Amino acid sequence: MQVILGDPRHVCAGGSGIEGCLDVGVGLFAAGAVSGCGRGGEATTLNNIGKVYNDLGDRQQALACHQQALPIQREIGDRAGEAAALNNIGKVYNDLGDQQQALTYLQQALLIRREVGDRAGEAAVHYNLARIHRDQGNLDQAINELEIVVDLDRQVSHTGLASDTAMLHRLRQQRATTLKTT
């Protein structure tokens, strides 16, 4: 495995793929390689590692990383970082199937995103809320959330506007089909 430190193109090789890169990242983090970044950098790194763990399907490790990041974000007063950690925790809880816990964290994240004026972050939270409502079979609420997402996407010129609009269209079609069969 080859790692080039100090180069933004960190290279991980040796056939181990993303897991190998994650192992290197966790190792560097544990060794204090991000210590020069301060507590904010530590929290951001934990959040990023948590997102990778979640993408790999290791929900418990993801949750542990995000839950370590959250108190650091609060300690340093980084409200945007706190909202990101709350959103990530909510997403992991949803992926674990605990939708009530997910909703609790996502609602907290949404309040902070609004407070700090992070419209793109607000859209991300609404998208995660839409996923939960869709999974619960509450298509009307999921559609309401996605309408907010699309509106926010337009406001911030988000690159995901087309895919979010397509998801909204699919949910509207699904609701129409459901209404016809009942």
KEFI-206150 format. One record per atom (N, C-alpha, C): residue in one letter; x, z, y. Coordinates in steps of 0.05 Angstrom, whole numbers, plus 5000, padded with zeros to 4 digits. Atoms other than C-alpha are relative to their C-alpha. Layout:
N
AXZY ...
END
This chain:
182
M501750004977 M500050005000 M501850005025 Q498550024975 Q502649825069 Q498350095023 V501549914976 V500450185132 V501949985023 I498450034976 I502949995200 I498850185021 L501049804981 L502250595246 L500649905028 G499650084973 G501550475320 G499149725005 D500950284998 D498849775308 D497050004997 P502949995003 P491349685321 P499049844977 R500850165023 R491149205262 R500750144974 H499349855024 H492549765211 H499549834975 V500250165024 V493949395146 V500150184976 C500049865025 C492049675079 C500149794979 A499750205021 A494349275020 A500550134973 G499449895026 G495549364946 G497649994982 G502350035017 G488749174918 G498050235000 S501849785001 S485349824934 S497749975020 G502250064983 G480749534987 G499450225020 I500949814980 I476649965034 I500650294992 E499549735010 E477450584990 E502950085006 G497249954994 G484950534998 G500550065029 C499849964971 C484450475073 C498850275008 L501249754994 L479751065074 L501850234992 D498149805009 D484651475033 D502350045020 V497849994980 V490151295083 V499050145025 G501149884975 G485651475142 G499650304997 V500549715005 V483652145112 V502750144998 G497349885002 G490952285095 G501350035027 L498949994973 L493252125165 L498650215017 F501649804985 F487652555194 F500950284992 A499249735010 A489453145149 A502850075008 A497349954992 A496753065167 A500450045030 G499949954971 G495053125241 G500949765016 A499150244986 A496652405259 A498349935024 V501750054977 V490752395307 V500050235019 S500149764984 S492553055338 S500649945030 G499550084973 G495052705401 G497549905014 C502550114989 C487952455412 C498350235011 G501649784991 G485353155427 G497650044982 R502449935016 R478953465401 R498049775000 G501850235000 G474852865423 G500849784980 G499050195020 G479252405382 G499650094972 E500549885027 E478652875323 E497149964992 A502850025006 A471052865327 A499349704995 T500550285004 T470852105335 T501049904973 T498850085026 T475452025275 T498350104977 L501849895021 L471052485233 L497549844998 N502550165001 N464852095253 N500649734987 N499450265011 N468251435236 N500550014970 I499549965028 I470751695169 I497350054985 G502749955011 G463651945156 G498449754996 K501550255003 K460751265169 K501149834977 V498950155022 V465550945120 V499150124973 Y501049875024 Y463851465067 Y497149924994 N502850065004 N456451325078 N499749714990 D500150285009 D457650575072 D500949964971 L499150015028 L461250705006 L498150144981 G502049875016 G455351104982 G500650294994 D499349725004 D458751784983 D498750175022 R501649874979 R453352135023 R500950295006 Q499249724996 Q455852845013 Q502550025017 Q497650014983 Q462752675041 Q499449915028 A500850104974 A459452295097 A498850235017 L501349784987 L455152885114 L502050225009 A498049804994 A461053365112 A501649915025 C498550104977 C464952925161 C498450025026 H501750004976 H459152855210 H499450295009 Q500549724993 Q457653595206 Q502450145011 Q497649894988 Q464853755223 Q500349895029 A499750124973 A464653275283 A498050135020 L502049904982 L458253565312 L500850245017 P499349774984 P460754255333 P502349945019 I497850074982 I467053945362 I498949865025 Q501250144977 Q462853475405 Q498650195019 R501449804983 R458754065429 R502050175014 E498049834988 E464954485442 E501349875024 I498750144978 I468053955487 I498149895020 G502150084981 G461453795521 G499649705000 D500350295002 D461353065498 D497149954989 R502850045008 R453752945498 R499649744986 A500350265014 A454352215478 A501150024972 G498949965027 G458852405420 G498350184983 E501949835014 E454052955401 E497649844990 A502350175008 A448352455400 A500849814977 A499050175021 A452551985357 A500150154973 A499849835024 A453952545307 A497250064989 L502749945009 L446652745305 L498649754988 N501150255011 N444552015294 N501149954973 N498750055026 N449651945238 N499050194979 I501049805019 I447352585205 I497249934991 G502750095007 G440152345209 G499949774982 K499950245017 K441951685179 K500850074971 V499249915027 V445552025120 V497850144986 Y502249865013 Y439752495108 Y497849804991 N501950205008 N435151885106 N501049864974 D498850135023 D439851545057 D499950194975 L500349815021 L439552185015 L497150044991 G502949975006 G431952145015 G498750245013 D501249774986 D430852755059 D499149915027 Q501050124975 Q426652425112 Q499350215021 Q500749804980 Q424353075145 Q502550105014 Q497549934987 Q431553295157 Q501049775018 A499250234984 A433152595181 A498549995026 L501650014975 L427452605231 L500850225020 T499149784983 T429753285257 T502549935016 Y497550074987 Y436753035272 Y499649765019 L500450244983 L434452355299 L498550075025 Q501549924975 Q429552685348 Q501950135019 Q498049874982 Q435253115375 Q501849785012 A498350214990 A439652495381 A498649845021 L501650164981 L434152115417 L499850135027 L500149854975 L433352655469 L502649985016 I497450014986 I440752655485 I500649725009 R499550284992 R441351895485 R498549945026 R501650044975 R435751885538 R501350155023 E498849834979 E439052455577 E502549875012 V497550114990 V445652095582 V499749715008 G500450274991 G442551415595 G501249794982 D498850195019 D445351085532 D497849834987 R502250175010 R440250525522 R500649874973 A499350125026 A444050195465 A499950214978 G500249785019 G444750865430 G497150084994 E502849945004 E437450995441 E498749804981 A501050215017 A435850325408 A500850064971 A499149945027 A440050535347 A498450224988 V501649785010 V436251185340 V497149904993 H502750115005 H429450825346 H500049824975 Y499850165025 Y431850335292 Y500050174975 N499949825023 N433450905245 N497350144996 L502749895003 L426651215260 L498149804988 A501750225011 A423350545245 A500549984969 R499350025029 R426950525177 R498550234985 I501349775013 I424151215160 I497049954998 H502950055000 H417051035180 H499249774981 R500550225019 R417450385141 R500150104972 D499749905027 D419950745080 D497750194992 Q502249825005 Q414251245086 Q497349844999 G502550175001 G409250655089 G498450015025 N501449994974 N407350795161 N500949765017 L499250254987 L407950075184 L499450005030 D500749994971 D404450195251 D502150145016 Q498049844985 Q409450725272 Q502749854999 A497650155002 A415250305246 A500049775020 I500250224981 I412849715287 I500350105029 N499749884973 N412150155349 N502950065006 E497249934996 E419350395340 E501649745004 L498550254998 L421949675330 L499349865026 E500650124974 E418249435392 E501750135022 I498249864980 I422149965431 I502849894996 V497350105005 V428549725397 V500449735013 V499750274989 V427349005416 V500050005031 D500049984971 D425649195488 D502750115010 L497449894992 L432049615493 L502249804995 D498050215006 D436149065460 D500149795023 R500150194977 R433748585515 R501350125025 Q498949874976 Q435549085569 Q503050015001 V497149975001 V442649165545 V501449754989 S498950255011 S443648455519 S501550054973 H498849925026 H444948725449 H500249764982 T499550225018 T447848245398 T498150004976 G501849985023 G442848485346 G497149935007 L502850064992 L436748255385 L498649814981 A501350195018 A435347665339 A499250134974 S500749885026 S435748065275 S497950225003 D502049794996 D431748645304 D497249875005 T502550144996 T426448155328 T498949894974 A500950105026 A426247835259 A498950234982 M501049775015 M425348525227 M497350085010 L502649944989 L419648665274 L497949804991 H501850215010 H416448005255 H499250044971 R500549955028 R417148155181 R498150244996 L501749775003 L413948835189 L497149945009 R502750084991 R408148535228 R498649844979 Q501150165022 Q407148035172 Q499250184977 Q500649825022 Q407448585120 Q497550165006 R502449854993 R402248995158 R497649824998 A502250195002 A397748375164 A499149954971 T500650045028 T398248255090 T498750244988 T501149755010 T396848985075 T497150035009 L502849974989 L390648975120 L498149814986 K501750205014 K388048345085 K499250094972 T500549925028 T388548665016 T498450264998 T501549755001 T384949305036 T497249975009 
END
